[in-house]
């Protein structure tokens, strides 16, 4: 009965179809296009804010889209470690663990030859902040095309700007199905398949800051009306849509090369396929390879572990990373295990241009012998050299019957870099045979 339930659930997930029509990324781009295309008579100035004509506008839009895509797709998948592990080297199964193991990290022990561990979990991520700024408070500012001499300010038109207040909500629901098989007593092979739903809502407000209107009572840029009675605010078409489909599938191989020593060691390779739709923020848009060294030890009911990984990203739009995890799982009762982890990711190399937000531009105005310089902040999002992340994970595993475990976990961010949620809950089930 249990196997039938898992099979039905798995088939149901496979049959999830991706949404069609405009992608989420296209809808965001169209919103910007709607804001930056002005209604003017007799037709002049209408294209002077478009990204095709203003490099900073294109950079803002591109950075925002890339930031969302990487942020949604980078959430960790479940551990390949089983609840209970066995040693078959003597010809008989000998249980090598007493606790039910970690939830998102790894321990060195493998399943045992011929053993299978499988399960699924559901994670809900309500993103609330981007680099510490609340998503509903995001602001982007677009400047005018430089149409005269080099540098903004030689024409009154170049002092006009457009503020766009995003009022954005981003949610992701991830159902991860995972399967691990013990090829030998020391070697495991597995796969993790995320089925993801991403929902984006935005009720933006655009505001033209018209220098030409303030100084001359005659606006050169406006959303509607006339030059002398301009409409300077606009509510672009809101976004309220979602996309569903397979995310970036992970293929894993783990080999336990030191056991029954002061510390047990294993090495794991994980390949993340470029299988999720980057246009709908279901995947990162590139493949990656993680090489991980795992050290752990089972000390009765207490099992500490350390994971150190190198992430190789096969793209120019993201940076390689080093990831470290320190934690333990503790058997509290025969049917109950506590799992605690601290996770950190550190980005390597120089910042990627497509992940950096243009910070400010200067306009210069000369009146007689006096030069006035105005600095325009293009966004309220700060620029960081690194979006290193630190998280804590607290979870529990419950045995409801032999080899059948239920688990619950919460992720709590300990810093505010990247695209983050306040708290990320996960529930799931796994069993082995």
Number of C-alpha atoms within 10 A of each C-alpha: 6 9 9 9 9 18 12 12 13 16 10 10 19 13 9 14 11 15 15 8 7 14 18 24 20 14 19 19 15 15 17 22 15 15 25 23 16 20 18 20 15 7 9 12 18 18 18 21 26 23 21 12 15 17 14 24 24 17 17 22 18 19 19 18 21 21 22 20 22 22 18 24 21 12 13 8 21 20 16 29 24 28 24 21 23 19 19 18 13 7 7 9 13 13 12 18 22 21 26 29 31 30 28 20 27 29 30 27 33 30 30 25 19 13 19 19 22 22 22 22 20 18 22 18 21 18 22 19 21 22 18 15 18 17 21 18 14 18 20 20 23 26 28 24 23 18 15 11 9 8 15 22 23 17 16 15 23 23 21 22 20 23 19 24 21 19 17 20 19 21 17 21 19 26 22 23 25 24 20 26 23 20 19 17 19 22 21 26 22 20 19 24 23 27 22 29 23 20 20 20 17 21 16 22 18 22 19 21 18 24 19 19 20 10 10 12 14 16 23 22 31 27 20 16 13 16 17 12 13 19 17 18 18 17 14 18 16 17 18 14 15 19 22 23 24 23 27 28 23 22 19 19 19 26 22 20 13 16 15 10 8 10 15 19 23 23 21 22 19 21 19 23 18 18 19 24 21 23 18 26 31 29 28 30 22 20 19 18 20 20 15 21 20 24 22 22 22 24 11 12 16 18 22 21 24 21 23 17 20 19 21 17 17 15 13 11 18 21 19 20 19 18 20 19 22 18 22 23 27 23 21 13 12 12 15 18 24 23 26 21 23 20 20 18 19 17 18 15 10 9 17 14 14 19 23 20 24 21 17 13 14 13 16 17 17 11 8 6 5 8 10 10 12 14 11 16 17 22 20 15 20 15 16 14 12 16 18 18 19 19 16 18 21 20 21 24 28 19 19 11 10 10 15 18 22 19 21 19 21 17 21 18 19 14 14 19 20 19 24 26 19 14 16 18 17 19 18 20 19 22 23 20 13
